[in-house]
Amino acid sequence: MARTHEHPGEQAAPDPVRLLAIRDTPLSVDEVFAAVGDDASGGTALFVGTVRNHDGGSDVDTLGYSCHPSAEAEMRRIADQVVARFPVRALAAVHRVGDLAIGDLAVVVAVSCPHRGEAFEACRKLIDDLKHEVPIWKHQKFSDGTDEWVGA
């Protein structure tokens, strides 16, 4: 007997956005992963963005993130767009602000869907749109004494 896609677990959950936050405290991969747990999901994709020690050919010494007051609302708008496009069972995204050290977690996002392909695509769309559209700015200070602002 052929399986159909009529099972409720094949559809997006009624309220799949489980966690959205901008925090000035260290981020937890475990918290984000737990937030997207869903018995109907066959695939969960998780992305972790960390502070690297270089950018554009220069050594980075320190880095800080700041955001506009509308940043969490923009995160919600993007999350809602991802949910509308993919059969998301659960979605979570957290971004750090303040001063970070090399290796610190800057952003953690995760998406659970009925199947792995959908989860990968939804997670990629979520992180790409967050990076391009949410008003969060990165201030990098380089070892040569120069600095740079980068952001949406």
N, C-alpha and C positions, 0 to 999 in steps of 0.2 A: 504494500500500500504506500503510495506516495505521500510525503509529508507536505502539509500546506503551511502557509505563513499566516494563518488565521489566529494562532495562539496569541493571547494578550502580551506575552513576553517578547514577541517579535516587534511590538510597537514601542514608540516612545512612552516613557512613564508620564503620568499626569503632571507631576511637579519634579522634574529631574535635577534642578539646580539645588544642590545640597550645601555648598559652601562657597562663598565669595568673600574675600577679605583683602585689605591692605593692612599690613602690620609693621610695627617697629621693633618686633621681637623675632628671634630665630624661627624659621619655618620648619615644619615637620612633614617629611615624606609619608610617614606612617599615618598621620592625621588625614592627609589628602586621600591616600589610598583607602583608608577605612571609610571615608565619606562617600566614596563611589561604589562601595560594595552593594551588589544587587544579584539576587538569586537567578534572575532571568537573563543576566548578562553572560555571554560566552567570551567576550573580549573586553579587556580593560587596558587602555593605553595611558601611560604616565610620562610626563616630561618634566625634567628638573633642570632649571637654568642656574648655573653657578658663576661666581665671579672669577674670571680668569686673570692671569698675571701679565697679559699683554693685549694690545689692541692697535691695529693699524701700523704694525711694525715697531711700536714703542712699548717699553716695560711700564706696566701699571703698578703704582705703589699703593694708592688708596682709591676708594670709590664710595660714592654716596648716592642714594636715590631720594628724590622728592616727588610729590605729586600735587596735582590740582584737586581742590575739594570735590570735583565731579568725577574723580577717577573710579570710585566704586560703582557709581551709576553707569558709567561707560562700560565697566566690566560686566554689569548685568545686561546691558543692551547687547553686547557681543555674545554673552552666554545664551541669551534668548534667540539670537540669530542662528547659533550653532544647533540649538535644540530644534529650531524650526526646519533646519536643513537635513538633519540626521536623526535616526531612531535612538536618541539618547535615553538610556535608562537612568544614568546618574552623571553629574558633572560637578567638578570642584576646581577652584583656582584661588591661589593666594600669592600675593606679591609683597616683597619686603621694601620698606623705606628706611632711611637713616644711613648711618655709616656701616659699611660692610668690609670684611677682610677677604683677601684672596681665598677662594675655596668655599666661602659662605654660599648658602642657597639664596638666590635672588627671587626666583619664581618657581612655583610647583603647580602644575595643572594635571588633571586626570579626567578621563571620560570612559564610561562603561556603556557598551552597546550589545545588542544580541550577538553580533559577530565581530571578529577581529578587524576585518577590513574597514568596517564602519567606524570602529573605535579609533584606529590609526588616523583615518581621514578627519574625523571630528576633532581629535586631539590636536592634529596639525593646524587645522583651521582656527581652533581656539587660541593656541599660542601665537600663531602668526598675526591674527587680528588684534590680540591683546598688545603685542609689541608695537604694532603699527598705529593703533587708534587710541589706546588709553593714555591720558596725559600724565605719564610718569617719565621723569627725566633723570638721566644718569650723569653724574659729575665725576669724571675720571681725572686723577692727578698722576702724572707720569714721572718717572725717575729723573728725567732731564729738567724738571722744574716747570714744564708746561702743563696745561690742563685743558679739558674739553667737556662741553655739555652735549649730550646725545639724548634724543627722545622723540616721543610722538608729537 
